[in-house]
Structures are given as structure tokens and as C-alpha cells.
Amino acid sequence: MKNSSTTAKGRNHKQVLPAQPKDIAMLEEFQGQFLIDALSAFLEENAPKPFHIDEIINGIYGKLDAADFKQVKVKAQNELSRGHRTGRFYRVPNKLGFYTW
């Protein structure tokens, strides 16, 4: 005879899916681009000035509420890091979070 608590364990469990992040629109001049391309375009257009990641996000997306900004910042950090590693643009030495073309 099976223990009733072990047979009930697999029942009535609904699969919990993580919330899908909503797409946050870029400013018109960057719409339709991949984020890495928009980051490159922004930095190239404003070369040689160095920008903090927050300034870059505001330059590509415009004004965002706190939740949207947080969502975009994670993606932008990953893409900025990747772009730096591949030589697409540069980190500013000794200045955390600053990038330049």
C-alpha cells in the first residue's frame, strides 16, 4: 500500500511560468535595431565623449519609469560588456560604468 502523501505530491501542480518582460520601445531613431546596434550607434554618433550607462539608456530609450529602467539596464549592461569584449566600443579606464566609441 502506498503512502497517501507520496501519491498526492505529483498532483495539482500548475506549471509556473516566469513573467515575460514587455518590450520597451526605443526612441524613433533607434527603433527596429538590436540593442547592441543601438548602443553602438549612440556611442559612435556622440564620439569621443564618454557616457555612463544611465546616460546611454536615456539617450536610446528616453525617459523611463523605475521598473522599465531597471529591466533595460540589465540588458544594456550585458550588451555593453559584450561590445567591449568584442572591440565594438571601449570602457573608460578607472571610471566604472562609462563607455565610449
Backbone torsions as a table, in degrees:
resi	resn	phi	psi	omega
1	MET	NA	132.8	-177.9
2	LYS	-82.8	148.5	175.6
3	ASN	-71.7	128.7	-174.9
4	SER	-64.0	-28.3	-179.2
5	SER	-71.5	-31.1	179.4
6	THR	-77.7	-31.9	179.1
7	THR	-74.7	-26.0	-178.7
8	ALA	-82.2	-15.1	-175.8
9	LYS	-60.0	-40.1	-175.5
10	GLY	-83.4	-3.2	-176.0
11	ARG	-93.8	154.6	170.9
12	ASN	58.4	30.1	175.4
13	HIS	-101.4	115.2	176.3
14	LYS	-86.5	141.3	178.6
15	GLN	-71.3	127.3	-180.0
16	VAL	-97.4	117.1	179.2
17	LEU	-98.6	139.4	177.5
18	PRO	-65.8	149.3	179.4
19	ALA	-63.2	134.4	177.8
20	GLN	-79.3	127.3	179.3
21	PRO	-66.6	140.6	179.4
22	LYS	-78.0	151.5	176.9
23	ASP	-75.6	128.3	179.7
24	ILE	-104.8	123.6	-173.8
25	ALA	-71.9	137.0	173.1
26	MET	-82.4	166.4	173.9
27	LEU	-60.6	157.5	-172.8
28	GLU	-51.9	-41.7	-176.3
29	GLU	-67.4	-17.1	-179.1
30	PHE	-109.4	-5.1	-177.8
31	GLN	-60.7	142.2	179.2
32	GLY	85.9	-4.0	179.5
33	GLN	-97.3	152.7	168.6
34	PHE	-68.6	153.7	-177.5
35	LEU	-57.5	-43.1	-179.5
36	ILE	-60.1	-37.0	178.7
37	ASP	-70.9	-39.1	178.0
38	ALA	-65.6	-41.1	177.7
39	LEU	-61.6	-45.6	179.4
40	SER	-61.8	-45.3	-179.3
41	ALA	-62.0	-44.0	-179.9
42	PHE	-61.2	-48.5	-177.8
43	LEU	-66.5	-38.9	179.8
44	GLU	-66.7	-43.0	-179.8
45	GLU	-63.5	-27.9	-176.4
46	ASN	-108.8	16.1	-180.0
47	ALA	-64.1	147.4	2.6
48	PRO	-97.1	15.1	-176.5
49	LYS	-63.5	133.2	174.7
50	PRO	-81.4	144.5	-179.6
51	PHE	-128.0	142.6	171.0
52	HIS	-77.5	152.3	-178.1
53	ILE	-53.5	-37.7	179.5
54	ASP	-63.6	-39.0	178.2
55	GLU	-67.3	-37.6	179.3
56	ILE	-64.2	-45.8	178.9
57	ILE	-59.9	-46.6	178.9
58	ASN	-62.9	-34.0	179.0
59	GLY	-70.5	-27.2	-178.7
60	ILE	-95.4	-37.3	-174.7
61	TYR	-106.6	-17.2	-173.5
62	GLY	79.4	-161.1	-177.7
63	LYS	-73.0	126.5	178.9
64	LEU	-123.2	151.7	172.7
65	ASP	-74.2	169.7	-172.8
66	ALA	-59.2	-41.9	-178.0
67	ALA	-66.6	-45.2	179.2
68	ASP	-65.7	-40.2	180.0
69	PHE	-60.8	-43.9	-179.5
70	LYS	-62.2	-43.2	179.8
71	GLN	-62.9	-44.8	-178.5
72	VAL	-70.3	-36.3	-176.0
73	LYS	-62.6	-40.0	178.7
74	VAL	-60.6	-46.1	179.7
75	LYS	-65.1	-42.6	-178.9
76	ALA	-64.9	-40.3	177.9
77	GLN	-59.9	-44.6	179.2
78	ASN	-62.2	-43.6	-178.6
79	GLU	-71.3	-36.9	176.7
80	LEU	-64.7	-41.0	177.7
81	SER	-62.8	-44.6	179.1
82	ARG	-63.9	-43.9	179.1
83	GLY	-62.6	-36.7	176.9
84	HIS	-66.6	-45.0	-179.1
85	ARG	-62.4	-34.0	-178.0
86	THR	-90.4	-1.0	176.8
87	GLY	83.0	16.8	-178.8
88	ARG	-74.4	-35.5	173.5
89	PHE	-153.4	-179.5	-170.1
90	TYR	-124.5	149.7	168.3
91	ARG	-81.3	147.7	175.6
92	VAL	-84.0	123.0	-177.7
93	PRO	-59.4	138.3	175.8
94	ASN	63.4	18.4	177.3
95	LYS	-133.1	101.2	-176.1
96	LEU	-63.1	127.6	175.2
97	GLY	83.3	9.1	-179.6
98	PHE	-106.7	137.0	-179.3
99	TYR	-133.5	156.4	177.3
100	THR	-148.9	163.9	179.6
101	TRP	-77.8	NA	NA
